[in-house]
Amino acid sequence: MFVVAMAQHGHVHIEDGMPSLHLGPRMGQFFQECLEDNKGPFIFSLVLGTLAVTVTLCLVVKQILRLRAAPICVLRECYGRMMIMPGAWAVSAILTLVCPRSAVLSELIRGQSEAFALYQFMNIIFMILSLASTPENNSEEAIGWGVIRAINDEGPKPHMAVPPLFCCCVSCFPSHLMSAKLLLRAACLVRQYVILMFLISIFGLWVIMAAPAETALKMKSWSAVVLKASAMTAVYGLFVLYKSTHDLLHDWSTTKKFISIKFVIGLSVIQGKLVSWLIHRFRHPERTCLLDPKEPESLEWVIDHWIAMLIAVESVIMVLLTSSAFPVEEVQSAKAQPCAFVEMSLERVRDVEETYADVASSDSADE
């Protein structure tokens, strides 16, 4: 993730054949310059951002305390973990607001928290599936068969024709019944993003610090491509799960849950481009606040600062959406099974499905 953030912010430079990181002024110099050059807007952004971050963190703590008062169950713990993302976005925003040198770290925090939230959402889908499928008993194999039967009650569907990859190709995909194998593969698509995000974060930082300049520049480009492809694949896997269970889990408001995760992320992508255009278009060229003395022509730190202020405000929206989408009232002590247990049950069902398929294929060959 560090590589991707460096690619976005242009902090890898070549000086005398060696990579150099331009990370802007330190906090004392940064505050002094902005209080002298652009005092009003600068103080406004700090006050508004700090207030928004404080409200967000207070709401996060309030929601976690409400969840802690609910009956003890695995679903309660996962609902609590969903509050990590708005808290992480608020912290990342205040870090960049008080010093632009932390923009790279802030980008890392937001990326990791997004991957974690998507993974937790997948876990929650599997857990509430164990409740909604209502098997006759809670044995490992019965839960897997109960989930598959409940999803297939409405008959065959084009389960693979979903956003963001194949939503326009519904006619190209045949309708079919959901299988345990497909559910497990969808879960793997989500899980790979969490793993890659973690690995690229470490590898990217090592490459920037240790590799030759040309190698670092190439690797940051490839890392950005890999992470974008991984994120797209994870969202696709999540959509397969979401679409196939939409009707079954209607009472659990899975649409609302998914929107609570992706809405602010999508908004931040759009606002980043808009803020960049506005600052390049209207910022007075004589202003020195938020500029890197080594790169006075670059406005990246200015853009990062004002985007951070917006993210701080949006973190309030995020925590409200998340609290509403994952309410305490849904937490049940009704024995929602852990995601790992449901997946193990589905693995047993998959083995049986593959055995039946092999037997059927053998019988067809004999005939």
RODO-2510 file (C-alpha; in nm, 4 decimals, decimal comma):
residues 367
     n   res          X          Y          Z
     1     m     0,0000     0,0000     0,0000
     2     f     0,2924     0,2336     0,0619
     3     v     0,3949     0,1852    -0,2989
     4     v     0,0471     0,2732    -0,4211
     5     a     0,0318     0,5784    -0,1967
     6     m     0,3726     0,6921    -0,3202
     7     a     0,2511     0,6495    -0,6753
     8     q    -0,0522     0,8636    -0,6029
     9     h     0,1366     1,1386    -0,4251
    10     g     0,4537     1,1398    -0,6337
    11     h     0,6944     1,1166    -0,3404
    12     v     0,9535     0,8905    -0,5061
    13     h     1,2160     1,0942    -0,6889
    14     i     1,5527     1,0198    -0,8429
    15     e     1,8439     1,2220    -0,7161
    16     d     2,1956     1,1256    -0,8279
    17     g     2,0666     0,7878    -0,9350
    18     m     1,9161     0,7060    -0,5942
    19     p     1,5529     0,7093    -0,4775
    20     s     1,4610     0,9996    -0,2536
    21     l     1,1441     1,0558    -0,0525
    22     h     1,0059     1,4079    -0,0387
    23     l     0,7741     1,4057     0,2585
    24     g     0,7151     1,7769     0,3042
    25     p     0,7786     2,0058     0,6033
    26     r     0,7670     1,8828     0,9577
    27     m     0,4737     1,9783     1,1779
    28     g     0,6278     2,2838     1,3476
    29     q     0,7376     2,4411     1,0199
    30     f     0,4094     2,3477     0,8576
    31     f     0,1981     2,5173     1,1297
    32     q     0,4144     2,8277     1,1374
    33     e     0,4002     2,8750     0,7615
    34     c     0,0225     2,8265     0,7382
    35     l    -0,0583     3,0525     1,0361
    36     e     0,1392     3,3309     0,8707
    37     d     0,0300     3,2799     0,5109
    38     n    -0,3266     3,1433     0,5201
    39     k    -0,4439     3,1682     0,8805
    40     g    -0,8232     3,1837     0,8381
    41     p    -0,8852     2,8864     0,6064
    42     f    -0,6145     2,6839     0,7808
    43     i    -0,7658     2,7270     1,1291
    44     f    -1,1133     2,6607     0,9865
    45     s    -0,9993     2,3295     0,8362
    46     l    -0,8289     2,2221     1,1595
    47     v    -1,1241     2,3147     1,3820
    48     l    -1,3847     2,1541     1,1560
    49     g    -1,1733     1,8428     1,1001
    50     t    -1,0907     1,8016     1,4701
    51     l    -1,4547     1,8474     1,5687
    52     a    -1,5681     1,5908     1,3102
    53     v    -1,3044     1,3391     1,4194
    54     t    -1,4013     1,3865     1,7853
    55     v    -1,7690     1,3285     1,7047
    56     t    -1,6827     1,0186     1,5002
    57     l    -1,4686     0,8622     1,7715
    58     c    -1,7313     0,9367     2,0365
    59     l    -1,9996     0,7706     1,8221
    60     v    -1,7715     0,4710     1,7624
    61     v    -1,7162     0,4278     2,1360
    62     k    -2,0889     0,4724     2,2052
    63     q    -2,1840     0,2044     1,9536
    64     i    -1,9209    -0,0375     2,0845
    65     l    -2,0454     0,0112     2,4411
    66     r    -2,4029    -0,0539     2,3282
    67     l    -2,2888    -0,3734     2,1574
    68     r    -2,0965    -0,4810     2,4659
    69     a    -2,4222    -0,4611     2,6604
    70     a    -2,5920    -0,7000     2,4149
    71     p    -2,5956    -1,0791     2,4652
    72     i    -2,2569    -1,2436     2,4177
    73     c    -2,2285    -1,4049     2,0742
    74     v    -1,9974    -1,4125     1,7744
    75     l    -2,2278    -1,1841     1,5765
    76     r    -2,1893    -0,9150     1,8404
    77     e    -1,8121    -0,9265     1,8025
    78     c    -1,8267    -0,8891     1,4242
    79     y    -2,0710    -0,5993     1,4478
    80     g    -1,8270    -0,4319     1,6853
    81     r    -1,5368    -0,4804     1,4456
    82     m    -1,7285    -0,2992     1,1726
    83     m    -1,6772     0,0192     1,3759
    84     i    -1,3028    -0,0022     1,3138
    85     m    -1,3376     0,1410     0,9635
    86     p    -1,5022     0,4777     1,0493
    87     g    -1,2630     0,5145     1,3426
    88     a    -0,9627     0,4417     1,1207
    89     w    -1,0771     0,6912     0,8570
    90     a    -1,1226     0,9590     1,1234
    91     v    -0,7733     0,8966     1,2653
    92     s    -0,6167     0,8972     0,9172
    93     a    -0,7857     1,2320     0,8446
    94     i    -0,6567     1,4063     1,1562
    95     l    -0,3040     1,2746     1,0947
    96     t    -0,2951     1,4404     0,7524
    97     l    -0,4651     1,7580     0,8763
    98     v    -0,2000     1,8282     1,1377
    99     c     0,0917     1,7380     0,9096
   100     p     0,0992     1,6545     0,5357
   101     r     0,4003     1,4276     0,5885
   102     s     0,1591     1,1601     0,7162
   103     a    -0,0473     1,1460     0,3934
   104     v     0,1179     0,8194     0,2932
   105     l     0,0469     0,6597     0,6321
   106     s    -0,3121     0,7845     0,6190
   107     e    -0,3612     0,6226     0,2806
   108     l    -0,2291     0,2972     0,4236
   109     i    -0,4679     0,3114     0,7203
   110     r    -0,7710     0,3699     0,4982
   111     g    -0,6773     0,0912     0,2588
   112     q    -0,6216    -0,1614     0,5365
   113     s    -0,9443    -0,0686     0,7140
   114     e    -1,1436    -0,1037     0,3914
   115     a    -1,0050    -0,4534     0,3303
   116     f    -1,0795    -0,5484     0,6908
   117     a    -1,4378    -0,4164     0,6669
   118     l    -1,5067    -0,6120     0,3468
   119     y    -1,3740    -0,9266     0,5124
   120     q    -1,5886    -0,8717     0,8220
   121     f    -1,8947    -0,8147     0,6039
   122     m    -1,8304    -1,1481     0,4343
   123     n    -1,8051    -1,3144     0,7764
   124     i    -2,1331    -1,1565     0,8815
   125     i    -2,3098    -1,2834     0,5677
   126     f    -2,1998    -1,6382     0,6445
   127     m    -2,3053    -1,6082     1,0084
   128     i    -2,6525    -1,4723     0,9404
   129     l    -2,6905    -1,7386     0,6700
   130     s    -2,6534    -1,9942     0,9482
   131     l    -2,9468    -1,8247     1,1234
   132     a    -3,1648    -1,7642     0,8168
   133     s    -3,1290    -2,1169     0,6762
   134     t    -3,2705    -2,2652     1,0010
   135     p    -3,1479    -2,6257     0,9708
   136     e    -3,3169    -2,8896     1,1853
   137     n    -3,0033    -2,9257     1,3897
   138     n    -2,6774    -2,7371     1,4275
   139     s    -2,4446    -3,0162     1,3264
   140     e    -2,1597    -2,9192     1,0988
   141     e    -2,2964    -3,0905     0,7882
   142     a    -2,6613    -2,9891     0,8480
   143     i    -2,5785    -2,6178     0,8450
   144     g    -2,4030    -2,6455     0,5077
   145     w    -2,6935    -2,8298     0,3470
   146     g    -2,9392    -2,5877     0,5084
   147     v    -2,7587    -2,2872     0,3600
   148     i    -2,7505    -2,4368     0,0095
   149     r    -3,1180    -2,5394     0,0206
   150     a    -3,2265    -2,1981     0,1490
   151     i    -3,0379    -2,0118    -0,1262
   152     n    -3,1754    -2,2444    -0,3976
   153     d    -3,5384    -2,2306    -0,2827
   154     e    -3,6183    -1,9797    -0,5605
   155     g    -3,4637    -2,1969    -0,8276
   156     p    -3,1720    -2,1434    -1,0676
   157     k    -3,0271    -1,7928    -1,1113
   158     p    -2,7345    -1,6395    -1,3056
   159     h    -2,5277    -1,6113    -0,9887
   160     m    -2,2110    -1,5057    -1,1726
   161     a    -2,3644    -1,2122    -1,3632
   162     v    -2,3061    -0,9457    -1,0982
   163     p    -2,1179    -0,6131    -1,0715
   164     p    -1,8562    -0,4912    -1,1146
   165     l    -1,7344    -0,7382    -1,3774
   166     f    -2,0304    -0,9082    -1,5446
   167     c    -2,3433    -0,7108    -1,4563
   168     c    -2,4012    -0,6296    -1,8263
   169     c    -2,3605    -0,9900    -1,9378
   170     v    -2,6627    -1,1555    -1,7771
   171     s    -2,7668    -1,3185    -2,1054
   172     c    -2,4199    -1,4726    -2,1400
   173     f    -2,4391    -1,6602    -1,8103
   174     p    -2,6725    -1,9601    -1,7693
   175     s    -2,8985    -1,9822    -1,4669
   176     h    -2,7888    -2,2495    -1,2238
   177     l    -2,8322    -2,3578    -0,8658
   178     m    -2,5899    -2,2301    -0,6068
   179     s    -2,3308    -2,4828    -0,4966
   180     a    -2,1107    -2,5009    -0,1903
   181     k    -1,8074    -2,4821    -0,4159
   182     l    -1,9183    -2,1489    -0,5632
   183     l    -1,9918    -1,9992    -0,2208
   184     l    -1,6468    -2,0984    -0,0974
   185     r    -1,4796    -1,9555    -0,4076
   186     a    -1,6628    -1,6248    -0,3591
   187     a    -1,5306    -1,6138    -0,0026
   188     c    -1,1767    -1,6770    -0,1314
   189     l    -1,2092    -1,3817    -0,3717
   190     v    -1,2785    -1,1530    -0,0761
   191     r    -1,0068    -1,3053     0,1421
   192     q    -0,7329    -1,2630    -0,1189
   193     y    -0,7703    -0,8831    -0,1054
   194     v    -0,6996    -0,8756     0,2679
   195     i    -0,3891    -1,0891     0,2217
   196     l    -0,2570    -0,8916    -0,0755
   197     m    -0,3185    -0,5579     0,0946
   198     f    -0,1118    -0,6699     0,3922
   199     l     0,1708    -0,8150     0,1821
   200     i     0,1936    -0,5205    -0,0563
   201     s     0,2035    -0,2795     0,2378
   202     i     0,5169    -0,4474     0,3708
   203     f     0,6764    -0,5216     0,0353
   204     g     0,6058    -0,1734    -0,0980
   205     l     0,7744    -0,0036     0,1951
   206     w     1,0776    -0,2315     0,1612
   207     v     1,1088    -0,1628    -0,2130
   208     i     1,0991     0,2145    -0,1639
   209     m     1,3629     0,2055     0,1076
   210     a     1,5945    -0,0626    -0,0318
   211     a     1,5610    -0,1080    -0,4087
   212     p     1,7331     0,0918    -0,6835
   213     a     1,5387     0,3910    -0,8136
   214     e     1,4326     0,2361    -1,1447
   215     t     1,3130    -0,0810    -0,9737
   216     a     1,1149     0,1183    -0,7165
   217     l     0,9437     0,3208    -0,9891
   218     k     0,8480     0,0069    -1,1821
   219     m     0,7300    -0,1819    -0,8757
   220     k     0,5060     0,1012    -0,7564
   221     s     0,3252     0,0941    -1,0916
   222     w     0,2819    -0,2819    -1,0859
   223     s     0,1702    -0,2769    -0,7233
   224     a    -0,0992    -0,0222    -0,8035
   225     v    -0,2298    -0,2429    -1,0841
   226     v    -0,2257    -0,5555    -0,8662
   227     l    -0,4105    -0,3857    -0,5791
   228     k    -0,6772    -0,2396    -0,8061
   229     a    -0,7347    -0,5763    -0,9714
   230     s    -0,7436    -0,7460    -0,6306
   231     a    -0,9949    -0,4940    -0,4949
   232     m    -1,2162    -0,5349    -0,8022
   233     t    -1,2055    -0,9119    -0,7645
   234     a    -1,2921    -0,8905    -0,3938
   235     v    -1,5925    -0,6685    -0,4618
   236     y    -1,7045    -0,9131    -0,7314
   237     g    -1,6853    -1,2052    -0,4878
   238     l    -1,8782    -1,0048    -0,2315
   239     f    -2,1451    -0,9220    -0,4896
   240     v    -2,1845    -1,2927    -0,5711
   241     l    -2,2530    -1,3582    -0,2032
   242     y    -2,4742    -1,0519    -0,1676
   243     k    -2,6816    -1,1153    -0,4804
   244     s    -2,7342    -1,4871    -0,4171
   245     t    -2,8494    -1,4250    -0,0585
   246     h    -3,0373    -1,0970    -0,1139
   247     d    -3,3900    -1,2388    -0,0886
   248     l    -3,3042    -1,4890     0,1824
   249     l    -3,1410    -1,2203     0,4000
   250     h    -3,3820    -0,9399     0,3148
   251     d    -3,4808    -0,8943     0,6794
   252     w    -3,1141    -0,8406     0,7664
   253     s    -3,0837    -0,5353     0,5348
   254     t    -2,7727    -0,6582     0,3558
   255     t    -2,8097    -0,3827     0,0934
   256     k    -2,7908    -0,1199     0,3640
   257     k    -2,4895    -0,2939     0,5139
   258     f    -2,3033    -0,3025     0,1829
   259     i    -2,3801     0,0645     0,1089
   260     s    -2,2541     0,1666     0,4528
   261     i    -1,9125     0,0271     0,3591
   262     k    -1,8795     0,1456    -0,0002
   263     f    -2,0668     0,4789    -0,0066
   264     v    -1,8020     0,6982     0,1572
   265     i    -1,5228     0,5119    -0,0252
   266     g    -1,6872     0,5871    -0,3597
   267     l    -1,7509     0,9458    -0,2545
   268     s    -1,3854     0,9921    -0,1587
   269     v    -1,2728     0,8841    -0,5069
   270     i    -1,4991     1,1418    -0,6726
   271     q    -1,4140     1,4204    -0,4307
   272     g    -1,0420     1,3608    -0,4746
   273     k    -1,0639     1,4495    -0,8419
   274     l    -1,2963     1,7437    -0,7724
   275     v    -1,0771     1,8913    -0,4976
   276     s    -0,7692     1,8553    -0,7168
   277     w    -0,9387     2,0425    -1,0007
   278     l    -1,0668     2,3198    -0,7729
   279     i    -0,7287     2,3793    -0,6094
   280     h    -0,5389     2,3836    -0,9381
   281     r    -0,8013     2,6177    -1,0782
   282     f    -0,8503     2,8676    -0,7947
   283     r    -0,5556     2,8575    -0,5513
   284     h    -0,3559     3,1793    -0,5451
   285     p    -0,0060     3,1096    -0,6831
   286     e     0,1639     3,3196    -0,4144
   287     r     0,0355     3,1066    -0,1260
   288     t     0,3061     2,9004     0,0453
   289     c     0,0937     2,7230     0,3077
   290     l     0,0945     2,3431     0,2694
   291     l     0,3696     2,3455     0,0067
   292     d     0,6805     2,1288     0,0175
   293     p     0,9848     2,3604     0,0063
   294     k     1,1632     2,1029    -0,2101
   295     e     0,8761     2,1038    -0,4589
   296     p     0,7079     2,4468    -0,4453
   297     e     0,5338     2,3839    -0,7770
   298     s     0,3504     2,0792    -0,6430
   299     l     0,0067     2,1211    -0,4838
   300     e    -0,0212     1,7624    -0,3604
   301     w     0,0012     1,8565     0,0086
   302     v    -0,2660     2,1238    -0,0365
   303     i    -0,4965     1,8707    -0,2003
   304     d    -0,4223     1,6107     0,0680
   305     h    -0,5011     1,8587     0,3452
   306     w    -0,8422     1,9611     0,2132
   307     i    -0,9341     1,6051     0,1198
   308     a    -0,8440     1,5057     0,4768
   309     m    -1,0820     1,7702     0,6101
   310     l    -1,3615     1,6297     0,3930
   311     i    -1,2792     1,2741     0,4986
   312     a    -1,2993     1,3834     0,8626
   313     v    -1,6496     1,5177     0,8007
   314     e    -1,7456     1,2095     0,5999
   315     s    -1,6259     0,9818     0,8797
   316     v    -1,9236     1,1133     1,0790
   317     i    -2,1515     1,0038     0,7951
   318     m    -1,9725     0,6690     0,7823
   319     v    -2,0135     0,5972     1,1517
   320     l    -2,3827     0,6894     1,1390
   321     l    -2,4382     0,4649     0,8359
   322     t    -2,2449     0,1784     0,9947
   323     s    -2,4278     0,2081     1,3271
   324     s    -2,7608     0,2061     1,1448
   325     a    -2,6667    -0,0832     0,9136
   326     f    -2,5267    -0,3005     1,1948
   327     p    -2,7662    -0,2181     1,4806
   328     v    -2,7496    -0,3598     1,8279
   329     e    -3,1062    -0,4855     1,7885
   330     e    -2,9910    -0,7434     1,5319
   331     v    -2,7402    -0,8999     1,7668
   332     q    -2,8894    -1,2272     1,8786
   333     s    -2,7723    -1,4866     2,1218
   334     a    -2,9552    -1,7275     1,8900
   335     k    -2,6433    -1,9221     1,8120
   336     a    -2,5246    -1,7662     1,4893
   337     q    -2,2410    -1,9957     1,3865
   338     p    -1,8887    -1,8578     1,3340
   339     c    -1,7889    -1,8049     0,9726
   340     a    -1,5176    -2,0705     0,9992
   341     f    -1,7738    -2,3271     1,1159
   342     v    -2,0096    -2,2448     0,8271
   343     e    -1,7236    -2,2689     0,5784
   344     m    -1,6163    -2,6070     0,7156
   345     s    -1,9741    -2,7269     0,6794
   346     l    -1,9826    -2,6008     0,3213
   347     e    -1,6534    -2,7794     0,2523
   348     r    -1,8133    -3,1074     0,3583
   349     v    -2,1094    -3,0343     0,1301
   350     r    -1,8695    -2,9519    -0,1532
   351     d    -1,6935    -3,2862    -0,1080
   352     v    -2,0281    -3,4674    -0,1281
   353     e    -2,1282    -3,2659    -0,4381
   354     e    -1,8024    -3,3513    -0,6104
   355     t    -1,8408    -3,7198    -0,5201
   356     y    -2,1921    -3,7277    -0,6674
   357     a    -2,0664    -3,5459    -0,9781
   358     d    -1,7862    -3,8011    -1,0220
   359     v    -2,0309    -4,0913    -0,9808
   360     a    -2,2753    -3,9370    -1,2276
   361     s    -1,9961    -3,8793    -1,4771
   362     s    -1,8768    -4,2383    -1,4368
   363     d    -2,2303    -4,3740    -1,4874
   364     s    -2,2731    -4,1624    -1,8018
   365     a    -1,9458    -4,2942    -1,9395
   366     d    -2,0511    -4,6537    -1,8736
   367     e    -2,3795    -4,6025    -2,0586
***
